[in-house]
Each structure stands twice: as C-alpha cells, then as structure tokens.
Amino acid sequence: MDKVAPKQADVFQANRDRVAPLLKKLRGDGIGHMIDGKIVPSVSGQTFETNSPVDGSVLASVARGNAEDIDRAATAASLAFKSWRDMAPAMRRKLLHRVADAIEDNADDIAVLECIDTGQAHRFMAKAAIRAAENFRFFADKCAEARDGLNTPSEEHWNISTRVPIGPVGVITPWNTPFMLSTWKIAPALAAGCTVVHKPAEWSPVTADMLARLCKQAGLPDGVLNTVHGLGEEAGKALTEHPAIKAIGFVGESATGSAIMAQGSKTLKRVHFELGGKNPVIVFDDADLDRALDAVVFMIYSLNGERCTSSSRLLVQQSIADKFIEKLTARVQKLKVGHPLDPATEVGPLIHERHLAKVCSYFDVAKKDGATIAVGGKPHDGPGGGHYVQPTLVTNASSRMRVAQEEVFGPFLTVIPFRDEADAIEIANGVQYGLTGYVWTGDMGRALRVADALEAGMIWLNSENVRHLPTPFGGMKASGIGRDGGDYSFDFYMETKHVSLARGTHKIQKLGM
C-alpha cells in the first residue's frame, strides 16, 4: 500500500472497514435481476462474474440475462405502465423523493462499492452518489409540470399542446460513474410517467443492483423499474429489439449507438444517444493561465479520464505553449495514482483489463505518429496489482495524428499548438465528434465567436464542466442524438399531443349537397 498521511490513513481504513461487510453480503447473495419487484435469477440459470479493477478479485456472481429475461421485464413494465402513467403527479413526486432519500441514506455505501467496482477515486464517487439523489429530486419536482404544453390560439380555434408518456422505455447505461449516470436517465423517465427496463453495463453491475433495491424499498410499485443484467450482445440487443419498448436511452461508445439504432429500426424506436467525444480545451494567450491550467488537469485526469466530456485535446496558443506545457508537465508528474479508497488518490485503476490494454495501445500509436510522450506512457504498479496506468501527457502532436482524432478514454492528454483564432477553430472541429468544448480567454467577444463556431453540443467559457440540471446535455456529429436535462428530457420520454378546440364559428365546407 502506498504511504499516506496519518489522517488520510484513518479515512482509508474507515473506507475499507465499510466495504468489507458489503462485499461479504454481495458475494454471498450474488446479483440477480429485478423484475416486477422481485429479485430473480436468469431463466437460463447462467451467470457471469464481475471483478474488481483494484486487484482482480471476484466481487459477485451476476445473473446473465438473455431475450427471455428481457421479455419478462418488458412485459412487467408494460403491465405497470397504465397505473404509473395515471398516478397523480403529486404521488409520483412523493415516491421519487423517497428514492432520493434512500440514496442519500446509503450514499457512503454506494460510494465505496462504486470505487471497488469501477476503480474510480473515492473523492469523486462520494459526490457522485449525492448527485444521483439530486437527479431524483430535480425530476421529482418536475412531475407536476411534465405534461405542460402551449396555448397557440388562431382566429377560430384555441390550439393547445400537452405531453403524454411514451410508454415502457429501455435505458442502457455505461460503466463509468454508473450509479449517477443511471439516475440521470431513469429519474426523468419515471417522472414523465414511463416505466423502465434498465440494462446496466456488465463491467460495473454492483450499484445498479443497489439502485433497484433502493427503489423497491422506497415504495416504487412493482414493474415500474426493472433491471436486467447481462452482456450487450445478448440482453442489450434483446432490449433494443423488443416491440413493447418504445424508446431507448443509451450512454456509451459511438459504434454501439450505431448498432442500437439499427437494431431498433424495425420497431421504429425513438433513440437518445450520449456517445463519445474528443473534446478540445482551447487556451488563448490572454487567458487566466493559472485557472486554465487547473481546469485542463482536472478535466482529463479526474475520473481516470474515463468520461465522455473529458477535455482530451489541449489546444494552446503558440505564443504561450512552451511555458504552459512546462507547468502542465510538472502537474501531471505529481498526480497521485493509488487505491480508489485512499482519500489521497487522484487516479485509480482503469475499469477492466481490456480497457487497460486499449489505453496502453495508444502509447505506441503516439510514438509511431511522431509525437512525444512527455509524461507517463506506461502501466503503473499500483496497490493490489490492478489495472493501473500512468497519467500520460503527449506533446509535439499535430491535429491529424490518431492520438488527436480517436477517443482514448483514459488519463491521456494530447497537446496541439495553434496560431490564431481561426486555426484553433479549424483544429477543434476537425474530428468526428462534437460533444463539448472549453474555451479560455480574457476577450469575451472572442469567447462568444469561438463558442458559436465550435461544432459541439455544449461549450464552457472560462470554466471546466459544471453541470446545471435544467440545461441541455448532449452532442453533435458522432457524439450523440438528443438532449438530456430539464424539459429536454421530457421531450424524449413523452409524446407531444395537439388538441384544437373550435369556437363554433368557423365555416365548414359543405360537400354532397
């Protein structure tokens, strides 16, 4: 175990003490599906093991769902839909607040389990559990207004619009910060009046099981939230093809999103995709460079770099590039890689051995492209012998190199100098993705011009990613379809219905006279 300060060592041990009984119970009970309010095994009896990225130890045996299990869950969601849809919004609000209460009451347990299951540092996961509760509270409070529409009167009619829930929906969530991201999708679906079949990522199923149990304990009616574990090509594919499922919300890789769209096309499913990114952070020479440096380091090396909104390309103006890279190099060299339950840890182990291999493969890619690995570029010998990697900084890169074009999804930053505003915009837009962009400059006119020109769904000016729930979240190009957040979520989970009320005075044509 790496050396830690005395106070941090106490917290580290407290975290270990908390997780030990949770793991003992988890390994004893295993993880089953939650279908129609009951924990059940797969119809086939098949299971798979989920392992900790910290040391490779088996965390639990997990039910391996297939088309039969998805059909059971979709049937339960269909049967529960009418009563959930017709429930008074005030009662739905009350139930969703109970779920938020349950999440807050169990936030510490959720955090430590998420650390052990994903490898994410506890300093981030502790906050993720609280954010999950906030997701439920935010959308719970919007239950009463979910059906709100517009009054658009014409000369002879009153025209009103209203929204109605689309029906049972499928939610497929990723392995990075899985608990928080699951609530991000599930909470608005439930608030809208939809029932849900949730297929969590097979690499991080532990807290999805916990969410299903907490929702049950909070009083959510049977069949409203169903969780089926399994592999994407089995359970996931069956969910996207099931005729009872009216829409699919998915967070993950762009290639998987394309496959889901094809699978759902026969049943004309509505889709919402939040996919990959190769997001630029653009630092001009007139920026507050100290704040920009903090944001650059945070937005790629926090959460192990395993998030879609990470700023994995640093575009820095040539006039300040050398000095900025020098300071950046010193910061990256000091990043603390360690056990995810250690409060001093900034970068934990990557989620899976296959993902570790993928991230490490880009070290050779960078060298072959002619770039320089200024920091890192190797696996890391971390506590427990898990899937650790050194935080990596690549310099002397150009915009066409693979390390500047492809999503690595790890603690891997590529630096590209630029000449001027036009050059920065051209480089930033020169990728297949368009999720986020970050701009640092003291010139607000320039900031607004660049924000307008960037091909990205979300732009932060002189800021890292700070999420505000009413705002739209989503990307352009290969980064996704649709938007989450506030009423934007209801636009996906609900159908808009137009009703026209005649004043009784308009002339109706008479035929057949």
N, C-alpha and C positions, 0 to 999 in steps of 0.2 A: 504493500500500500504506500502511495506517495505520502511524504511528510506534510502535515497540515498544522496550522496554528492551534493552540490548546482549545480555544472557544469553538473553532471550526471542527476540531476533532470531536468535541462533545455533540455538536449538531449531527455530524457524520454518523456517530454511533447511535444517536437517537433515531435517525432515519433508518439505519439497519435494524434496530430493535422493532421499529414499527412494521417494516416489510416482512420480517421473518414469520410472524403468525399468519399474515395474509397469504404468503406463499405456501405455507403448510396447508392451509384450508384449500387454496386454489389447486394444489397438486392432488389433494385428497378427493375433492369434488369433481375436478375436471370442468370443462366448459361445454355446455350444451346450447342448443338453440332455444330462444324464447318465442314460442308460437302459441297464439291465442291464450296468453297469460300463463303458460306452463313451460318449465324447463324440460326439454325433451332431447333424446339422442337422435341421430340421423336414422332415417328409415333403413338405410343400408347397414347401419351399425359401424360404418367406417369412421375413423378419427385421424387426426394428424397432430404432431407435436409442435408447440411453439417454444422457441428457445430464447434465452436472454442474450443480447449482444454483448453483455459485460463479460461473461465467462463461458457462454455456450450451454449453460445448464438448462435442463428441461423445466419450463415453468408450469406447463399443464398439457393434458391431452384434450384436444378440441374436436368437437363433432364436425365431421366433414360433410357438409350439405351438398345435395345434388338437385336435380329438377323436381324430384318428388317432395323434398323438403320445402323448396321454393313454392311449389303448388299448394302445399298445406298452409304456408304463411300467407300467400296471396289470397287464398280462399278465406282465411281468418280476417285479413284486412278488408276484404270485400264485404263480409258479413257484418263487420263492425262499423263500416263506413256510414251508413244511414243514421244510426243513432249518434255517432260522433259529430257528423255534419249538422244534425238538427239540435244538438245540445246547446243550451243557452250560452252565448259567448261569455257571460259572467262566470258560469260554472267551468268552462274550459280554461278561462283565465285563472281561476282558483286552483285547478288541478296542475296547471303548468307552473304556478308559483310554488306549489308543494314540491314539484320536481326540483326546482331551483333550490329550495330549502334543503332537500335531501342531498343535492350535490355539494352545497356549502358545508353541511354537517359532515360530509365524508371527503372533503377536499384534500386533507393530508394523505389519506389512504389512496385516493385517486392519483395524487402526485407521485408518491413513491412507487406505486405499481407501474405508472406510465414510464418512470425512469428506468426501471428494471426491464420493462417490455420493449422500450424503444431505444434506450441509450441516451436520451436527452437529459441535459443537466437539470438538477432539481431547482436551481434558481429560476429557470424558465417554466418548468412544469407546475410549480406551486401556483404561479399566476395563471396558467392555462386552465386549471380547474375552476378558479374563481371566474374567469372569463366565460367558461361554459355556463355557469349559473347565470351570469349576466345575459347571455344569449336567450336563455329561457325566460328571464324576467322581462327583457325588452319585448319579445314577441308575445308573451302572455298579455302584456298591457295593450297590445295592438289587436287582440281578439275581437273587441267590440267594433273596431273600425275596418276589419278585414273586408267586409262586403261593401264598404263605401264606394260610391261612384260619382258621376257628374250629372248635373241638370243642364241640358243644352237645348233650350226651347227654340222652336221655329214659329212661323206665323200661325199655323193651325194646330200644332201639336206641342205637347210637353214631351221632350225626349230625355229619358233618364237611363243611366247605366248602373249596373250592380255587378258584383263578383260572386261567383259560387265556387266551392272547392272542386277541383278537377276529378277527384276520386282517389283510390289507392295509388300510392306512388312508391317507387323504388329509390333508395338512397345508397350509393356505393361510395365509401369513404376511404381515405388514404392512410398510410402507416405513420406519417409524420404528425406529431401532436394530434393523435387520433380522437381523443375524447372531446377536445374543444371543437375540432372541425366537424365531428359528428353532430354535436349540438347545433352548430351553425346551420346545418341542413335540416335536421329533424325538428327543431323548435319552430321555425316558421311554417313547416308543413303541417304540424299539429295545430298551430294557432289558426291556420287557414281553414281547418276543418277536414284535412286529409288524414287518412290512415297510412301507415308506413310499413314497408318491408326494408329492413336495413341489412346490407351485406358489408360487414367491415373488412378491412384488409387482413389477409391471412397472416401477415408478418407481425401484426400487433392487435390480437383479438381480446386481450385481457380486460381493458377498461370498457370495451363495447359491451361485454358481458355484464360489467358492473352497472353501466348506464341502463341496460334493460331491466336489471333487478331493482335499481333505484326508482325507475318509473313505475314499476309494478307496486313497490312498497308505498309510493306516493299516492296511489289510488287510480292510476291511469286504467281505464277499462280494458278488459281482455280483448286482444286483437287489434288495438289501436296502434301499438308499436310492436312489431315482430322483428326478431333478429335471427338471421340465418348465417352461420359461419361456413367458410369453405373457400375453395380456390376460384379465381376469377373465371377460368375457362369452364368451370362446372356450375357452381352456384351463381356466379355473376352473370354468365351468359344466359342461364335459365331465367333469371330475373329480368334481364333486358328484353327477352323474347316473350315473356308471359302476357297473354292477352288481357288479363284483369288489371295489369299495372298500366296506368295511364301516362306516366311521365317518369323520367329517370334523371335524378340529380347525381352528378359524378364529379369527384375531385381526383385528379391523378395525371398520368402521362398523356401526351397528345395522341400517341399511337393507339392507346387504349380507348380514348374518346372516339377516335375514328371508327374503331371496331364496334363500339357500343352503338354508335349512330346507325351503322349498317345492320346490326342485329335487331334494333328496334324499328327499322324502317317498315317491315311487313305489317306491323300493328300500328303504324303511324304515331309512334310515341313522341311526345314532346320531350326535348332534352335540354338540360342545363349543364354546361361543362366548365369547370375551372381547371385548366390544364397547365402545361409547363411554361417556363419563362427563361429568358437570358437577359435579365433586366440591367439596363445601364444606370450608373450613378455618374452624373456629369459634374465635374468640379472646374469652374472657371477661376481665372487668376484673381478676380476681385471678391471671391467668396470669403466668408469667415472660415479660415482653413482649419482652425482647431476644432470647431463644431463639425465641419465636414469630415475631418479625419475620424472623429468619434463615430459618426453615422456610417461611414464606409466600413469600418471594422465591425461594428455591431451588425449591420445588415447582411454580412456574408458569413461571419464566423459564429454568431449566435445560432442556437438551434441546430448546431452541427452543419450549417449551410444547407440543411435538408428542408427547404421550404420554397414554394413557388415564387414568392415575392422577394427572395434574396437578390441583392444587387451584385451579381456575379461578374459584371464588367465594370471596371473603373475607367471612365474616360476623363483624363486630366489634361488641362491646357499645357502646351509645351513649355511656356514661359515659367511654370512653377513645377513641372513634372519631376525634375531631379530632387528638389528639396522635399516635395510631398512624398515621393516614393521612399526617400531615406527615412522619414518619420514613420511612414506606414510599415516599412520593413522592421523597424525596431519594435513596433507594437505587436506585429504578428509573431515575432520571435518570443515574445513574453506571454503569449496566450497559454493558459493553464489547461492542459489535457489531462483528464483523470476520470475517476469513478463518478458516475452520474449522481450518486447520493452525497458526494462530497460537496459542501457548500462553496468551496473554492473553485470547483471545476467550471470552466467556461466552454469546453468542447469535450463531449463524451464519445463513446464508441458509436460507429455507424450501425444502422438498423440490422444489417444482415451480411453474411459473408459474400453473397453475390453482389450486393451493393458496394461493399468494400472493394471487391475486385474491379468493379466498374470505375469507381473513383480513381483507384490506383492506376488503371489503364491509361488515364489521361496524363500521367507523368511522362510516359514515353511519347504520347501524342504531342505534348508541348515541345519536347526535345526534338522530335522529328520535324516539327513545324519551324524550328529555328528560334523558338522563344527561350527565355532564361528562367529557370526555377530559382528564384531569389531566396525563398524560404520554403522549408518542408520538402515535399516530393517523395515521401517515404511512409510506409506504415509506422505506427507508433507502438512501442512495447508498454502497454498500459496495464493497470491493475486488473487481475482476473484473466489476462491474456486474450481479451475480446477483440472486437473489430475496430480497433483504434487506428487513426491516421493522423499524420502531422498536418496542422493547418498550413496551407500551401499558398504561396504568392508567386504568380508568373508575370514577368516583366519582358520588355522588348518584344511585345506581341503586336501583330497587325490585325486589322478587322476581319480579314478573310481566313485566318487560321481557325482550325477546328475548335481550339480552346476558347475562341472568341465567338463561335457560332453555335456550339452544342451545349445543351444543359448537362452539367456535371452533377449537380445536386449534392454537393458536399462542401466542406470548408476549403474552397478553391477559388481564388480571385485572379482574374486576368486584367492586366493594366494595359491600356491603349492610349497613347498621347494623341491630342488633336490640335489643329492650328487655330481655328476660329469657330464662331457660332455655326456657320453653315456646315463645316467639316464635322462638328460634334453631332449635329442632327443627322447627317448622312450616315455616320458610323452607327449611331444609336438605332436607326431604323433599318439597318442592313442585316437583319436576322429574320427568321421565320416567325419569331414570337412577338407578342405585344401585350404583355401583362401590366408591368409597372415601369415607371421611370422616375428618377430622382435627380433634381437639378439644384446645384449650389452656386449662387451668385448674389452679389450685392446690388445688381441692377434689376429692378422689378420689371422694367419694360422687356429686358432680355428674358427674364424668367417666364413671363407670360407668352412671349413669342415662341420660346422653345417648347413650353407646355402645349401650345396649340399645334406645333409641328410634329411632336412625337407621336408615333403610332403605338399607343399604349392605352389601356382602359383606365389606368389610374396613374396620376402624377403627384408627387410630393415636392414642393418647392422649399428649399432650406429646411428639410426635415427628413427623418427616417420614416418608415411605415408606421403611422399611428392610426389605428382603425377606429372609425366612428360608425356605429351600427346603422344609423339612418342612411348613410351614403351608399352609392352603388359600388359593388365589388365585382370585378370581372375583367376579362381581357379581350383583345382583338387578335386577328390572324390565327395562328396555331395555338394561341393561349386560351381560347375558350369561346363559348357562346352563352349569352345571357348575363344577368347581373343578380347578385345577392344583396341583401341589406334593405331594411325598411320596407316600403311598399314595393320595391323592385322584386323582393322575394315573393310577394303575393301575386305579382304579375305572372310568375311561373307556376305557382301551385294552385292558381284559380283561373277559371274561365270568366271572361267579361261578357255580360249579357245586356243587350239593349232592349228597352221597353219604351214603346211610343204610345202616348195617351192622347187620343183625338179630342179636340174641343167640341166636336159635333157640328162644326160649321163649314168644313171644307167640302168642296164639290166632288162628288164621286161620279165617274163616267158611267153612263147607262148603256149597256150592250143588250142586244137581243130584243129591243123594243119593237 
